[in-house]
Amino acid sequence: MPTRRSLLGLAGLTGAASLGALAGCGSSASEVDPALGPMAGPDDSGAITFQIWDKAQEPAMLEIVAAFNQHYPNISVAVNTTANANFFEMLRIQAIGDELPDLFWINGPNFELYASEGMLQDLTGLEGFDPANYPPNLNELYSYQGVPYAVPKDFDTIGLWYNRELLHRAGVDEPTGSWTWQEYRDASEIVTRALGSEQIWGNSGGIWPQAYIYPLVMQAGGEILLDDKTKSGYDSPAAIEAFHFLEGMVADKIAPDVRYTTENPPADLFNSGRAALHQSGNWEAAVFKDSPVFDQLGVAPLMHGKREANVIHGIGQAMNARSRNKPAASAFLAFLGSEEANRIQAAAGAANPAFIGTNDAYVESIPEFTLDVFIDAADTAMAYPASKNTEAWLRLEELFFPKIVMGEVESGAKELATRMNEVLADE
């Protein structure tokens, strides 16, 4: 059973009761075989639950279920959609009550916690599941101690979105490749100085870790987690360099400050034509395709510093290790990871599929955007940084990033690293 220390770590994700209640469940671990066991055959029957968090992707998931039932007509799959904001709180409650769904989505920040607690099924023997079909960095993200515990569903990387009309009005050529940090800063300054009277910024600013700060730290030669995830990298020279880059643009009024972007989210500034540059992921395509400035938008490879660096993340599809429907769940999970299922979600425009070679339909879903930029970035992208209690130090980032970018670079970064080290030591 999980240790008390690890259970308290899970409580830290939500500030509520821990999974320690599992110890008091009426059922014992011996009632469920920890082995994956045999997969259901086409003539077998069963009923399983599949929990997701995105209502917009529900139609694609139902389409996948329908395709699965062409192969397994006697296995019913109930797709349960929980709002993203409540998904992991609900999952925690289900885990405490030993009522996790048979299959469910998981993400990088929460994966290691659930895997280390023994709540995710070891998928080493899952028939038809071959990690070679997915980007290696995604396999890394969804493996714990070298063992795969989730099948990659999709992936996102980061690119440089731009508004070509605003750049041209300011006399800046649109990016055709990866800009340097200096080129990004220069373009931002030129646009801001030229169009600032119209409340237009050179870049949209912000402090989003995945899309902005993580890549910058990595491009400067640093890492977010050091020494096998036991130490923070935020007080490293590379991180300080990245923070100074952001702080300098805010101080020189080239980019909006944190107070401004709190009221005017960066994506909204860009989507409404009030920022020329916006560093973010391929998930923005679903929003920007309906933008009032759609015809002006394009996307280029992410800028680079001392090295090229990007961040890859995506949804993992996991099985409840204590599921009582493992044969049927195995069959559906294997299908979820198949080329057929990945092509279905790609054609639906639901997400960029993880299965290598199935991205064409997704790229072609919005041909006006060169979405293959995000596909190409996966080759060298680094896995989203995560540890057992990621959510605890994500809250520290939320607390310290505004202070750092608003001027307290060295002192703020040092304190963030110190506090983060305490969290990591307690894992």
WOWOQUI-V819115 format. One record per residue. PHI is phi in degrees with one decimal (NA if undefined). BURIAL is I if it has 16 or more other C-alpha atoms within 10 Angstrom, else O. Layout:
# WOWOQUI-V819115
phi->PHI burial->BURIAL
phi->PHI burial->BURIAL
This chain:
# WOWOQUI-V819115
phi->NA burial->O
phi->-61.7 burial->O
phi->-79.1 burial->O
phi->-63.2 burial->O
phi->-61.9 burial->O
phi->-67.6 burial->I
phi->-67.3 burial->I
phi->-64.7 burial->I
phi->-62.7 burial->I
phi->-67.3 burial->I
phi->-60.2 burial->I
phi->-63.9 burial->I
phi->-68.4 burial->I
phi->-124.3 burial->O
phi->72.8 burial->O
phi->-122.0 burial->O
phi->-61.6 burial->I
phi->-86.9 burial->I
phi->-76.3 burial->I
phi->-57.4 burial->I
phi->-62.0 burial->O
phi->-58.6 burial->I
phi->-62.7 burial->I
phi->-98.8 burial->O
phi->-63.9 burial->O
phi->-68.1 burial->O
phi->-85.7 burial->O
phi->-106.2 burial->O
phi->-60.9 burial->O
phi->-69.6 burial->O
phi->-73.1 burial->O
phi->-120.3 burial->O
phi->-68.2 burial->O
phi->-68.2 burial->O
phi->-72.7 burial->O
phi->-66.5 burial->I
phi->77.3 burial->O
phi->-74.5 burial->O
phi->-87.8 burial->I
phi->-62.3 burial->I
phi->-95.2 burial->O
phi->-58.0 burial->O
phi->-96.9 burial->O
phi->-78.4 burial->O
phi->-116.4 burial->O
phi->171.6 burial->I
phi->-139.8 burial->O
phi->-134.8 burial->I
phi->-112.9 burial->I
phi->-134.2 burial->I
phi->-106.4 burial->I
phi->-129.2 burial->I
phi->-124.1 burial->I
phi->-123.0 burial->I
phi->-61.9 burial->O
phi->-66.7 burial->O
phi->-94.1 burial->I
phi->-58.7 burial->I
phi->-58.2 burial->O
phi->-65.8 burial->I
phi->-66.0 burial->I
phi->-67.5 burial->O
phi->-65.9 burial->O
phi->-65.3 burial->I
phi->-59.8 burial->I
phi->-62.0 burial->O
phi->-67.8 burial->I
phi->-61.2 burial->I
phi->-69.5 burial->I
phi->-69.0 burial->O
phi->-96.0 burial->O
phi->-128.9 burial->I
phi->-66.7 burial->O
phi->-103.0 burial->I
phi->-109.0 burial->I
phi->-93.8 burial->I
phi->-123.1 burial->I
phi->-95.4 burial->O
phi->-91.3 burial->I
phi->-109.1 burial->O
phi->-107.4 burial->I
phi->-113.2 burial->I
phi->-55.5 burial->O
phi->-52.8 burial->O
phi->-63.3 burial->O
phi->-108.7 burial->O
phi->-59.2 burial->I
phi->-78.3 burial->I
phi->-67.7 burial->O
phi->-63.4 burial->O
phi->-62.1 burial->I
phi->-62.3 burial->I
phi->-63.0 burial->I
phi->-63.9 burial->O
phi->-65.7 burial->I
phi->-60.9 burial->I
phi->-87.3 burial->I
phi->55.1 burial->I
phi->-129.2 burial->O
phi->-60.0 burial->I
phi->-64.7 burial->I
phi->-62.4 burial->I
phi->-133.2 burial->I
phi->-159.8 burial->I
phi->-74.7 burial->I
phi->-139.9 burial->I
phi->-124.5 burial->I
phi->-58.0 burial->I
phi->-60.9 burial->I
phi->-106.0 burial->I
phi->-58.8 burial->I
phi->-62.3 burial->I
phi->-61.2 burial->I
phi->-68.6 burial->I
phi->-66.3 burial->I
phi->-69.3 burial->O
phi->-82.2 burial->I
phi->76.5 burial->I
phi->-95.1 burial->I
phi->-107.0 burial->I
phi->-75.0 burial->I
phi->-63.5 burial->I
phi->-102.4 burial->I
phi->-54.1 burial->O
phi->-98.9 burial->O
phi->-67.4 burial->I
phi->-61.3 burial->O
phi->88.8 burial->O
phi->-92.0 burial->I
phi->-124.1 burial->O
phi->-54.3 burial->I
phi->-64.2 burial->O
phi->-80.7 burial->I
phi->-128.6 burial->I
phi->-56.4 burial->I
phi->-55.5 burial->I
phi->-71.0 burial->I
phi->-74.3 burial->I
phi->-61.2 burial->I
phi->-62.2 burial->I
phi->-61.7 burial->I
phi->-107.6 burial->I
phi->-121.1 burial->I
phi->-126.8 burial->I
phi->52.6 burial->O
phi->80.3 burial->O
phi->-110.3 burial->O
phi->-75.8 burial->I
phi->-124.0 burial->I
phi->-154.9 burial->I
phi->-93.3 burial->I
phi->-58.0 burial->I
phi->-99.2 burial->I
phi->-152.0 burial->I
phi->-150.6 burial->I
phi->-131.9 burial->I
phi->-129.0 burial->I
phi->-113.0 burial->I
phi->-135.4 burial->I
phi->-106.3 burial->I
phi->-76.3 burial->I
phi->-145.6 burial->I
phi->-106.6 burial->I
phi->-64.2 burial->I
phi->-67.0 burial->I
phi->-65.4 burial->I
phi->-62.6 burial->I
phi->-66.1 burial->O
phi->-60.6 burial->O
phi->-89.0 burial->I
phi->84.8 burial->O
phi->-109.9 burial->I
phi->-73.1 burial->O
phi->-69.6 burial->I
phi->-68.0 burial->I
phi->-110.3 burial->O
phi->-150.7 burial->O
phi->-81.6 burial->I
phi->-74.8 burial->I
phi->-79.8 burial->I
phi->-56.0 burial->I
phi->-65.2 burial->O
phi->-63.9 burial->O
phi->-64.1 burial->I
phi->-64.6 burial->I
phi->-61.3 burial->O
phi->-63.4 burial->I
phi->-60.9 burial->I
phi->-68.4 burial->I
phi->-60.8 burial->I
phi->-66.3 burial->I
phi->-62.6 burial->I
phi->-65.7 burial->O
phi->-78.5 burial->I
phi->-120.0 burial->I
phi->-59.2 burial->I
phi->-64.0 burial->O
phi->-96.9 burial->O
phi->61.1 burial->O
phi->-112.7 burial->I
phi->-102.3 burial->I
phi->-66.6 burial->I
phi->-135.9 burial->I
phi->-83.2 burial->I
phi->68.9 burial->I
phi->101.8 burial->I
phi->-136.0 burial->I
phi->-66.4 burial->O
phi->-57.4 burial->O
phi->-62.7 burial->I
phi->-86.9 burial->I
phi->-128.2 burial->I
phi->-75.3 burial->I
phi->-56.9 burial->I
phi->-60.0 burial->I
phi->-64.4 burial->I
phi->-60.0 burial->I
phi->-66.3 burial->I
phi->-66.7 burial->I
phi->-79.6 burial->I
phi->100.7 burial->I
phi->-103.8 burial->I
phi->-135.6 burial->I
phi->-79.8 burial->I
phi->-119.1 burial->I
phi->-121.2 burial->O
phi->50.9 burial->O
phi->56.4 burial->O
phi->65.8 burial->I
phi->-106.6 burial->I
phi->-144.8 burial->I
phi->-79.2 burial->I
phi->-102.4 burial->I
phi->-74.3 burial->I
phi->-100.5 burial->I
phi->-77.4 burial->I
phi->-56.1 burial->O
phi->-64.7 burial->I
phi->-64.6 burial->I
phi->-60.8 burial->I
phi->-62.2 burial->I
phi->-64.9 burial->I
phi->-64.7 burial->I
phi->-64.3 burial->I
phi->-60.4 burial->I
phi->-68.4 burial->I
phi->-60.4 burial->I
phi->-64.7 burial->I
phi->-68.3 burial->I
phi->-67.3 burial->I
phi->-61.4 burial->O
phi->-88.0 burial->O
phi->59.5 burial->I
phi->-86.2 burial->I
phi->-128.0 burial->I
phi->-65.2 burial->I
phi->-82.5 burial->I
phi->-65.4 burial->I
phi->-62.4 burial->O
phi->-68.9 burial->O
phi->-74.7 burial->I
phi->-66.1 burial->O
phi->-89.1 burial->O
phi->-129.2 burial->O
phi->-51.3 burial->O
phi->-51.1 burial->I
phi->-62.9 burial->I
phi->-68.9 burial->I
phi->-59.5 burial->I
phi->-68.7 burial->I
phi->-64.2 burial->I
phi->-97.7 burial->O
phi->80.7 burial->I
phi->-109.5 burial->I
phi->-147.5 burial->I
phi->-86.8 burial->I
phi->-129.6 burial->I
phi->-150.9 burial->I
phi->-88.7 burial->I
phi->-164.3 burial->I
phi->-98.2 burial->I
phi->-70.7 burial->I
phi->-64.8 burial->O
phi->-68.7 burial->O
phi->-57.0 burial->I
phi->-64.0 burial->O
phi->-88.4 burial->O
phi->-68.7 burial->I
phi->-66.4 burial->I
phi->-108.3 burial->O
phi->-68.7 burial->I
phi->-65.9 burial->O
phi->-113.6 burial->I
phi->-48.6 burial->I
phi->-66.5 burial->O
phi->-96.8 burial->I
phi->-96.5 burial->I
phi->-149.4 burial->I
phi->-141.5 burial->I
phi->-127.4 burial->I
phi->-59.2 burial->I
phi->-59.9 burial->I
phi->-67.2 burial->I
phi->-134.7 burial->I
phi->-109.9 burial->I
phi->-64.1 burial->O
phi->-148.0 burial->O
phi->-78.8 burial->I
phi->-156.3 burial->I
phi->-140.0 burial->I
phi->-121.2 burial->I
phi->-111.9 burial->I
phi->-143.0 burial->I
phi->170.4 burial->I
phi->-81.1 burial->I
phi->-107.0 burial->I
phi->-114.6 burial->I
phi->-115.9 burial->I
phi->-111.6 burial->I
phi->-63.1 burial->I
phi->-62.7 burial->I
phi->-107.3 burial->I
phi->-59.7 burial->I
phi->-97.2 burial->O
phi->-127.2 burial->I
phi->-61.8 burial->I
phi->-58.4 burial->I
phi->-70.6 burial->I
phi->-63.8 burial->I
phi->-61.4 burial->I
phi->-62.6 burial->I
phi->-72.2 burial->I
phi->-63.4 burial->I
phi->-62.0 burial->I
phi->-69.7 burial->I
phi->-57.4 burial->I
phi->-88.6 burial->I
phi->-80.4 burial->I
phi->-60.8 burial->I
phi->-59.9 burial->I
phi->-65.9 burial->I
phi->-65.9 burial->I
phi->-69.4 burial->I
phi->-64.2 burial->I
phi->-69.1 burial->I
phi->-66.7 burial->I
phi->-63.7 burial->I
phi->-77.6 burial->I
phi->70.2 burial->I
phi->-70.4 burial->I
phi->-168.5 burial->I
phi->-79.6 burial->I
phi->-66.6 burial->I
phi->-81.4 burial->I
phi->-65.8 burial->I
phi->-59.1 burial->O
phi->94.6 burial->O
phi->-108.9 burial->I
phi->-84.9 burial->I
phi->-56.3 burial->I
phi->-64.0 burial->I
phi->-67.5 burial->I
phi->-60.0 burial->I
phi->-78.9 burial->I
phi->-66.8 burial->I
phi->-135.6 burial->O
phi->-62.2 burial->O
phi->-65.1 burial->O
phi->-100.1 burial->I
phi->-83.2 burial->O
phi->-68.4 burial->I
phi->-66.4 burial->I
phi->-55.2 burial->I
phi->-74.8 burial->I
phi->-67.2 burial->I
phi->-61.8 burial->O
phi->-66.5 burial->I
phi->-64.8 burial->I
phi->-62.4 burial->O
phi->-118.4 burial->O
phi->-69.2 burial->I
phi->-97.2 burial->I
phi->-61.4 burial->I
phi->-51.3 burial->I
phi->-68.7 burial->I
phi->-154.9 burial->I
phi->-133.6 burial->I
phi->-65.3 burial->I
phi->-116.5 burial->I
phi->-53.6 burial->I
phi->-58.4 burial->I
phi->-66.0 burial->I
phi->-83.7 burial->I
phi->-64.2 burial->I
phi->-67.6 burial->O
phi->-66.8 burial->I
phi->-59.6 burial->I
phi->-58.9 burial->O
phi->-76.7 burial->O
phi->-96.0 burial->I
phi->-56.3 burial->I
phi->-59.4 burial->I
phi->-63.0 burial->I
phi->-64.0 burial->I
phi->-69.9 burial->I
phi->-90.1 burial->I
phi->133.2 burial->I
phi->-90.8 burial->I
phi->-67.0 burial->I
phi->-64.8 burial->I
phi->-67.2 burial->O
phi->-67.9 burial->I
phi->-65.8 burial->I
phi->-65.2 burial->I
phi->-68.1 burial->O
phi->-59.9 burial->I
phi->-62.7 burial->I
phi->-62.3 burial->I
phi->-66.1 burial->O
phi->-66.6 burial->I
phi->-60.5 burial->I
phi->-63.9 burial->O
phi->-64.4 burial->I
phi->-64.7 burial->I
phi->-66.9 burial->O
phi->-86.1 burial->O
phi->-75.4 burial->I
